[in-house]
Amino acid sequence: MKKLTSLLLSLVLMVSVLACGASAKTSTKVRIAGLKGPTTMGLVNLLSMEKDGTASLDYDLQLYGAADEIVPKLIKGELDMAAIPANLAATLYQKTNGGIQVMAVNTLGVLYVVEKGNTVHSFADLRGRTILSTGKGTTPEYVLRYLLKKNGLDPDKDVKIEYYSEASEVTAQMAAARKDAIAVLPQPYVTAAQMKDSGLRVVLDLTKEWNRVCDTQLITGVTVVRTEYAKQNPDVIAAFLTDYQKSVKAANEDIDGTAALCEEVGVVAKAAIAKKALPKCNIVYRNGQEMKKDISAYLQVLYDASPAAVGGKLPDDNFYYTEPSVLRKVMAAIRNSAK
């Protein structure tokens, strides 16, 4: 009886704290990092929610140009959460002995092969060519290499891939190049480049190419949390996930407002670019079993192609963050009531 009473009291307190979070911020400041581009476009509405008083938490959204700027800060505990490439999350999980967990899928496929010219119409046409790309060691590299192999090309012999640290560097190279330059670019950089150069063609949609040869979901980005932080702050994580789901919903429904925020924060250079690109960015919020199913299948494909792509081995079940059972029931009730 005492255990039941204690559980009920805890439940009541938890409900009170989380329910109040929908209308009043806590004193908690969540430090979350994102990359310029699509993986952070679903986060920006947290800031508008904070301004209008509907956010449950205070958010310190920090923007970086490359994933390797985020990793050391996350490891040192200078960040609480981050939106990073899916395979990097798996690698980081191995390197930190379970120091991070993935909470949600935030972006599906956003990669395209573009050409300044009219010579590429299939993967076969890439043979002997130089391909400019960003994302060495992350999703763009491994997706490109995987698809090249699936289409009968050796990525180390049949093509030359030149990597740049940021997508903006690739677009600059494309703009400066003479005709027939080829690059792998994510949205919204494809849109930005085409708005500057109408002669730039999208020749391959890598999401469609992936779906043609693979029966798993192509995943670009995930949102992770430090494991220790999650253990110490389950109520904060639950409140964040509720806010985050709302932010992603706004990103897909309030295109104008989200585009303006993207420019204001610096996620995308111009609102006009973000507005045109947002519908093509496949921004999602997937957590729980759906998240685990999609990510595990995707990482299996990468592992089979190259174990190094996921840190040498596939992550175990602890890689996937799950809300404590009591908290999960409470949050489910709150989310249902908010629909």
N, C-alpha and C positions, 0 to 999 in steps of 0.2 A: 504493500500500500504506500509506504514511504517513497519507494522508487517511482511508483506511478505518479505520486503527487509532485515529486521533484521534476520528473520529465514534463508534466503538464505545465509547471511553473516556468521551466526553461522554454517550452514551446510558446507560452504566452509572451514572455519577455522578447523572444526572437521575433515573433509576429509584430509586436509593438515597434521594435527597432526598425525592422525592414519596411513595415507599412508606413511608418513616419518618414522613411527615407524617400518615399515617392513625392513628398511635398516639402521636405526640409532637409538641407544638406547636413551631413555629419561633419565633424572637424577633421576627418581623414583626408589627406592630400595624396592622391594616387599618382605616382610617377610612371607614365607610360610613354614608350618610344615608338615611333613609326618611321617608315621610309617615305620619301617623296614618291608619289605615285599611287597606284590602285589600292594597295594593302592598307593605306591610312585613310582613304576616302570614306570608309565606313565609320571612322572614329570621329571625324570632325564635328558631327552634330552633338557630341558630348559637350562641346564648348558652348553651343547655343543653348543647350539644356541648362547648363550651369548659369548662364547669364539670365535666363528667364525663371530660374528658381525651381525647375522641374527635375534637375539632376539629384541623385541621392548622395553624390560625393563631390569633392573638389578635384579637378583634373589638371595635372601638369603634363600637357602633351608636348613632347619634345620630338623634333623632326631631324632626321639624319639623311645623308645622301647615299650611304652604303651600309650594308648589314654589318660589316666588320667594325664599324664605329659603335654599334649598339652592343655587340657581344661582350666586350670587356666591362662595360658599365653594368650590364645585367649580372655578370658573374660576380662582380665586386659588391653587388647590392645597392648600387647607385640608381637602379631602376627597379620598379616592382613588376611591371608587365611590358610586353613589347609585341608589335606586329612584325613578324619576320617570315622569310620563306619556309615552306613546310619541311623541306629536307634539312635545312639548317637547324631547325628545331630538334629534329631527330639526332643530328650530329652533336649538338650542344648538350642534349640529354645524356649522351654517352660520355662526353668529355667531362661533365660535371657530376658524374655518378648519380644521375637523377635529380640534379639541382633545379631543373625547370620542368613544367608540365604544360601541355597544350590544353587550352580552354575552349577554343572554337576555331572553326574554319572561317576565314574572313573573305577570301577571294578564290574564285575558280580560275579557269583559263583566260589569260589576257595577252598571250604572245602571238606575234605575227611576223612573217618574213616580208620585208618590204624591199622594193627595188626602185632605183632611179634609172629607169630605162624600160625595155620591153623584151628581155631575153629569158626570163625565168617564168615557167608555167607549171613546173612540177619539181619534185625533189631531184629527179634525174638531171635537171638543168643546172643544179648547183655543183656538179662535178667540175673540179679544177678551178673553182671560184674562191674568192676571199669573202668571208662573212664577218661583218662587224657585229659585236654583241656586248651586252652588259651581263652582269651576274655570274662571273666565274665562281665555281664552287657552290652555286645555288640553282634555283629552278631553271633559269634560261639555259645554262650550260647542259644540265642533265637531260632536259626535255629535248633540246636540239640534238644532242649526241644520240639519244635513244631513237629519235625519229629518223635520223640519218641512217643508222644501222638497220632499222626496220625497212628502209627503202633501198637497201643494198649498197650504201655508201659507207666507207671507212672514214670516220670523222678525223682521224689522225693522218690519213694519206690522201683521201680524195678531195678534201677541202682544206682551206686554211682559215682558222677562226681567230680573229683578233679581239681581245677583250678590253673593255673600258670599265672604269669603276662606277660610272653613273650613266643612266640612259641619256641624259642631256649631252654628254660627251659624244655619244654615238650619233645623235641627231645633228650635232655640230659637224662631225666628220662627214655625214651624209650631205649636208648643205654645201660643204666645201669641195666635195668630190666631183670629179667629172662623171659623165654618164656611166651607167651600168654598175653603180655601187649597190651593194646588197647588205642588209642588216636584219637582225632579229631585235624587235622592239616590243615593249609592252604598251598597252593603253595606260595613260592618255597620251603618251609620247608619239604614238602613231598619228593620232589626230592632230597634235601640235605640229608635227613635221609636214603633214599634208596641207594644213592651213597656210604654211609658209611656201610650200612647193606643190602645186597642183599636179606636177608630173610624177610625183611619188606614188607608186602603185603598191597595194597590198596584193602579194602574189600567193601567199599561203597562210591560212588560218591554222595555227598549230593546235588549237583545241579540236578543230574538225579532223585534222590529220591524226591526232592522238586517238580520237574516238573511232577512227577508221581501222586502227591496228591494235587497239587495246580496249578491254571492256571495263576499265576502272575510270573513276572520275579524275580529271586533271586538276590538281590543286596548286595554286600559286602561293597563297599566304595563310598563316595561322596566327592566332593571338595566344601568347604564352604568359605564364606567371612563374615567378620564383617559387619553388616548392615550399620552402620554409615560410615565405610570406603567406602563401595560401593556407598552410597549417595554422598559422597564428591569427589569420584574419578571415575565417570562412564567411562571416557576415558581410565583410567588405567585398569579397569575391562575388557573393550572391547579388549584392546591390549593383556591383559593376556590370555583371552579366545582364541584369534587367535593363540597366541604362543602355548598354551596348546594343542589345536587341532593338531598342527604340531608335538608336542612332542609325543603325543599318536600315531600318524600315524607312526612316526619313531620307536617307541617301538614295533610296530607290524610288521614293514617291515625291519628295520635294527637290526636284532637280535644280531649280533656280537657286533656292536657298543654300543647298549643299555646294553648288558650284561657286557661289559667292564666298562661302566659308573656305573652300579649297584654296582660292586665291588669297584670302586674308591670312590664312595660316601658313601658306607657302607650299602646300602639298602639290598644287598645280600652278603654273605661272600666271595663267589668266582664267577668269571665270568662264569666258566664252569657250575656251578649250575644254574645261571640265564639264560644262553643260553638254557639249556635243559628245564627249567621251563616256560620261557616266553610264548611259544605257548599255555600253559595250564592255564594261569593266567587270561584269559578273560578281558584284559585291553581294556577299551572303552572310548569314549568321547561322552556323550549324554547330550544335554542341551535343553532348550526351552520346548515345549509341550511334546516331547518324554520323556524327563527327568521327567516332572511332572506326566505324566501318569504312568510310571514305578514305581516311588517312592511312589506315593500315593496308588497304588494298593498293593505294598509290605508292606507299613506301616499299611494298613488296616488289612492285614492278621496277622501281629504281634499284633496289637491292639486287634483284636478279640480273640487272644490266651491269651494275657496278656497286659492290658493297661499300666502297668509299663514299658513295653519294649519300649514305644515311649514317655515316660514322662507323662503318665496319660491321655492324650487326643491327638487326631490327629491334626497336625499343619494345620493352615489355609493357604489361597493362598499366603499370604505374605512370607511364608517360602521359596517360589521358586523365585529366582532372575530372573528378566526379564530386559533386556536392555531398556532404555528410547526409545520411539517410533522412534524419529529422528535418534538416535544413532543406533538403530537396523537396520534401512534401509541403513544407511551408511555402517555398518559392513557387512551386507549381500552383498552389492555391492563389497566391498573389498575382501570378502571371495570368491565370485564367480569369480572375476578377477584373484585370486591367484590359482584357480584350473587348 
